[in-house]
């Protein structure tokens, strides 16, 4: 299996302020912990070759013995594999890739509150939907069960869902996928190839970044301003980089929670039209409105139907275990995607499709869960104000998480220390490229209020420990360079 090499400058940027000089913990253990977190967080991928011991020692200003001890520790834990002539390559311990992380698990004998999942348990109607699907199943057993475009009842239900949202849609504009992530991968395979570029709003959904990088498609990040989206910057990126497409989350954006207003949606489609470039609009969070529902879909502003391709999913609103998503596009595009899909996985499971059709026809939305999530969101904001008043977090009108801003670029270091205090969080760089967003954490409010309270208290302890260990003064030039990198 081929490996990619991580150069020392890149690794140094990823490590950030990993070392606390006044700590009694040896430097090799601090380095091992920081590297472990990079692998667990996904910022350093698997099968990546790290710099050699001598090279990394020179870059970090440490002895080669310290680097060797850190690598030895990671090898013992299963995070590195070293072979003569091949260097040290990142791995995960046996069995770890196959294990879903529960909300509470045990690592090293301590309770870890896993605060990284922005998802909900199944909605109340999911069980009934499966019962209805099983009752309807006999009518489909005389058929082959392979339909790369999706079952007609589900395609009709999805088309009707768009109609209710003010976006006229016919069933032949819908292809059903195994979740929105598979839909994005299908579009990525169809629209781009290695070396091509794709514009993304920045930060963005971490799995989309991973998919682009694994396909060797170069992400072109366009930063989100303090409010809304910068369409001028988007259009400049369209003109200057010749991307194959743009990927935008317009509804209760993950991770920031913001929602694009109608005028900006119209301007975005106009800019893409002038550049003759397709827009992939991720609507997986569109039904997650808490204070209000989003405007009509971006596709409303594309009367030709050829500029905007929309991704949707049942996972966030109903249940992740359903693994049913869809793509809305013009009929010719849908037909082409159907032909491509037959080379990949043929079709989606019939029972799950019937269950989702039942749920969408019921049009229940969040229902009572909206009030529950509003309460948890407000509870989390109050906890941050009480325990971490130097942080900044705005209240999103929808979605499942807060995008918390820290005073300094130390999210990765804080996440590493927080693990030892019993809470696992997702630092901002997971949602960006090139080590961006070290001043941010994504904090979902999907846990119970009791768990949120415990999580913030543990984070506050980790934050206090981090600041107690950081140097009191920093070189102003180094600080300015770091600030420039993080913006």
N, C-alpha and C positions, 0 to 999 in steps of 0.2 A: 504494500500500500504506500502510495506517495505521501510525502509530508511537506508541509510548508515551514519555512524558517522565520522565526520572530527575531528581528534584529534588536541589539541592545537599546538604541534610542526609542524604539516602539515599546519595548518592555518597560523602560524607565517611565515613559509617559503613562502607561497603564498602572504601574505601581504607585505613582504619586508619592504622598508623604506617608510611606509605609512604616518608617522607623521612629520610635520614641527613644530619644537618647538617654532620658533619665529613668528608663524602665529597668527593673532588675532582670527582666527576661532577656536571654541572650539574643544577639542579633540574628543568629542562624534560625532561631525559632520564629522570630518576628518575620523574617523573610519567607520562611516556609509557609507561615500562616497567610501572608499576603499573596503568595503565588497560588496557594490552595484556593483562596477566595476568587482569584481571577479565573481559575478553571471552573469552579462551581457556579460562578456567576455567568459563565459563557463569554466573558470578554477575551479570554484566551481559549480558543477552540481545542477540541481533541485532535490528536495526531499532529500537533504542532511541535516542531523542534525548537527548544529553547537555546539561547546562546551558550557557548561552551563556558566551563568554569573559569578559565583564565580571562576570557573576553568579558564575562559578566562581572568578575571581580574588579577589573580595571574600570568598567563603566560605573559601578556603584561605589568605588573607593573602599572596597573591603578586601580582606585577605582571601586567597583562594581556598584556604581551609574552611572559612565561614561559608562560602558558597557550596563547597563539597558537603558540609554538614547539613545545610538546608536541603540540598538535592537528595542526600541519603534519607532524610526524614520523609520527604515526599515519596521516594521510592518505597520505603517501608509501609507507607499508608496507601500505596497503590495509585498515586497521582502522577507518577513519572515511571517511564520504562527506559532504561539505558542499555545500549548495545554498542560493542566495540565498532568504532568507525561510523556510527549513526547518530551519536549524540544522545541527548535526553529528550524524550518525546512525551507529551502530555497524554494522560490516560485518566479514566475513572476507575475506582476500586471495583472489583468483581461484584456484579449484582446491583450496583448503584444505578446504572442506566435503566434497569428494569423496574425500579421501585418508585412508585409515586410518593411524593412527600406528603404526609398527613399534616394537619394543622399543629398537632403536638407530636414530636417524635423524640427519640433519645440518641444523642451523639456524645460519646465520651462520658456517659453516665449522667448527663444533665438534661433537663427538660428544655427543648428548643421550641419556641413559638414561631411557627413558619408564617411569616407575614408577606409572602411574595405572590400569592395567588389573587388576582382580581377576577373572581368568579363566584357564583352562588350555587348552593345545592339545587336539586330539581324543584321546579315550580309545582304547586299543589296539583295541577291538572295533568302532570306527565303520566302518572300511573293510570288514570282514566283513559288517556290518549292511547297508551299501549294496549289496554283492554279493547278499545274500539278498533285499533289496528288489527289485532288478532282476530276479532270477529269479522272484519272485512277481508281478511287474507284469503279465504277459500275462493273468492271471485278471481284471484290472480294466479292461483296455483296451476291453472291450465296453460299458462304462458311460460316462456323461458325464464323470466325474471331478470333478464339483461336488458336494460334500457339506458344507454349512455347519456341521454338527455334528461332522464328522470321520469317518474311515473306521471301520467297525464293529470290525475287528481291533484298532485302536489304542485305541478306547474301552473295549473289553473288557480289554486289557492294563493300561490305567491303573486301571480299576475293581479288577482283581485286585491291583495294586500297593497300593491303599488297604486292601484286605482283608488283605494280608500285614502291614500296619502296624496292624492292629486296628481299622480303621474301615470297617464294612460299606458297600459302595458298589455300585450297579448301573450298567451302561453308559449308561442314560438320564439319569444324573446328571453326565455328562461332555460338555463341548464342547471340541474341539481348536482351538487358535488358533496364529497365527504368532508364537510366543514369548509369555512371560508379560507383556511390555510391551504387546503388542497386546491381551492379555486384560484388563489393567488399563484400557486406553483404552476397550475395549468396555464394561466395567462402569461406568466413569466417565460415559460417554455415556448409559448406561441409568439410572443412579441419581441423577445430579446435573446441574445446569445453572448458568449464570453467576450468581454471587452466592451460591450455596449454600456450605455449610461441610462440611469433612471433617476428622475428628480423625486425627492421625498421631502415632506415637511419634517422639521427637525426641532425637538425629538419626535420619535414615532414608535410604533409597535415593534418591540424587539424581535419578534419572530419574522417580521417582514425584512428587517435588516439582515438577519441570519440567512433567509432564503436568497436574497440578492447576492450576498457574499459567497454562498455555496454554489450559486450558478455562475460565479465570476462576472456578475454584472456590477458595474461601479455605481454606488449610490452617490447622488449629487445633492447634498443637504442644503435646504433653504430654511434658515432659522425662523422660528416663530417670534414675532415681536411681543411686546408686553401685553397687547390685546390683539385678538383676531389673527389674520394672515397677511403677509406682505405680498400682494399680487404683483406689484412692480418687480420685486425681487424674483418672484416665480417666473414671470415672463422673460426677465433677463436671463435666467438659467435656461429657459426653453430655447432662447435664441443662441446663446453662447456655447452650450454644451451638446446640442443636437441629441437630446435623449430619445430613447425609443418610447418612453411613456413616463407619466408622473403618477405616483401613488400618494393619495391624500386621504386623511381621516377627517371628514367634515362634521361628523355628529358625535359630540361628547368624546372628543379626541382622547386617545390613549397614548401618553399618560396624563395630559394636562387637564382634560375634562372640558375644554372650551368647545363651543359650537359655532359654526360658520353662519353668518347672517345671509339673507337672500341676495342682497346686493353684491356681496363678495362671491357668492356662488355663481351669480351671473357673470361677473368679471372674470372669474377663473375659467369658465367654459369659453368665454370670448377669447381670452389669451391663448388657450390651448387650440382653439379653432384657427387663430391666425398663424400658429406655429405648425398646424397640421399634425398634431400630436395627441394620441389618446390619453384620456384621464382614467385611471383606476380609482374609483371612490369606494373606500371601505366603510360600509354601513353596519358593521357588526354591533356597534353600540347605539344604533339609531333609536331603538325602543327603550333605552335606559334613561329616559327623562325623569327627573325628580322634581324640579321646580317648574319646568315647562317642557313641552315636546319640541323637537327641532323643526325648522322650516321644511317645506316640501323638498323632496330629494334633489340633488344636484342635477340629475338627469332631466328634470323639468325644463331646464334652461338649454337643453340640447334637442330642439325639435326635429333635427335630421335623424337622431337616434344613433349616429355613427361616431360621436366624439367621446361620449361618456360610457364607461363600462362600470357597472356597480357590483360590489361584493356584498352578500348578506349571509346571515347565519342564524340558526336556532340555538346556538350554544349559550350565548350570554343571557338571552331572555327566558329560555325554557330550561335547558340543561346541557352541560358540556358532553355528557355521555351519549346524547343523540347523534352527534357527529354528522349533522346534515347542514349544508350550506347551499348557496346558489350564486350564479352569475346572471345579471341582467344586461343584455346587449342587443344589437340589431340581429334580426334572424339569420343573416348570412354569417355573422361572427359566431353565433350560437351553433350553427350547423358545423362550422369549421372546428370549433372546440370539441364538439361531439365526436368528430372523426379522430381528432388528436387523442381524445380521452380513451378511445378503444385500444390504444397502444400502451395504456398505463394501468388502469384498474377496472375497465369495462363498465361498472355501474355502482350505484349506492344500494345498500340493503333495503329490501322492500318494506319490511315491518317498520323500520325507522321512518321511512318516507311517509307511510300511511299515518303514523303517529304525529308527525310534524304537520301534515295536511289537516289533521283534526285540530291541532293546537292553533294553527293560523286561522282556520275557519272560525274558531271560537273567539279570536281577537281579544284575548283577555289582557294582554300587555303585562306590565308589572303588577297591576292590581294592588292588593294590600301590602305587597313587598315594597312599594315605593315609599310609603310612610315609614316602614322599618328602616330602609336605607337612609332616608332623610335624617331619622333620629341618630343613626350610627355616624353619619357624616358630621352632623352638628356636635355629637359627643366627641368625636376625634378632634375637631377643630378646637373645642373648648379645652381638651386635654393638652394640645400643643401650646395653646396660649398660656396655660397654667404651668406646665412643666418645662417647656422649651420656648420661652417668650422671645428669644433672639432669632427664632426661625420665622419664616413667612409662608403662609399657605392660604390661598384663596378658596372660597367655597364654590365648587363647580355646580352648574345647574343640572348636571346629569352625569352618567358614567358610574364607575365603581371605585375610584381612587382619588386621592389628593396628590398634587405635585408640590412637595414641600421644598422650599428654598433655604439652604443653609448660608450662614454668613461667609464661609470660606469654602474653598475647593477641597473638601475632605470626606466626601461621601464614601469612597471605597475604604478609606482607613476606618471611618466610623462603622461601616458594615462589618469589617473584620473584628473590631472590638465588640460590637453588639452581639456577635455570635457567642463570644465568651460570657456575655451577660444573659444569654438565653433567648435571644430573638434574632431571627434571620430576616433581613430586609433586602430590597433590590435597589442598589445605588443607581444614580442617574446615568452613568456611562453605558449601562445596559440598553438604554433607549436612544443612543446616539452612535456616531461614528467618530473614529480618531480620538477617543478618550474624552469626548465632550461631556458636559453636565455633571462635573464633579461637585457642583454646589447643590445637587438635587437628590431627593429620594422619592420613590413612588410608594405611597402608603395607602393600600386599599382599605375601604371601610366595610368590607364584606364579613369580617369577623364579628363575634358578639361584643357587646359593650364591655363585658368583663375582660375579654381577651384584648380588646383595644386599650383598655386601661393598663393592663399588665404590659402590653407592648410599648406604650409610650413611657411608662415608668422605667422599663429596662433600657429603652433608648436614651432617656435622660441620664441614667447612670453611666451608660457608655459614652455619651457626649461629655459628661463631666470628667470622666477618666481620660478621654482623648485630650481635652484642653489642659488638664493637669500635666500631661506628658509632653505637650508641644512646646517648643522653644518660645520664650516670651517675646523675642524680637526676631525679625526676619530681614534679610537683605532686601532693600526696596526695589532694586532692579529685578531680582529673582521673583519678587511678588508681582511686579508689573508684567513680567513675561508670563507668569502663570495665569494672571487675570486675563491677559489677551488670549491665551489658549483656551480658556474656559468659556468665554462669552459665546 
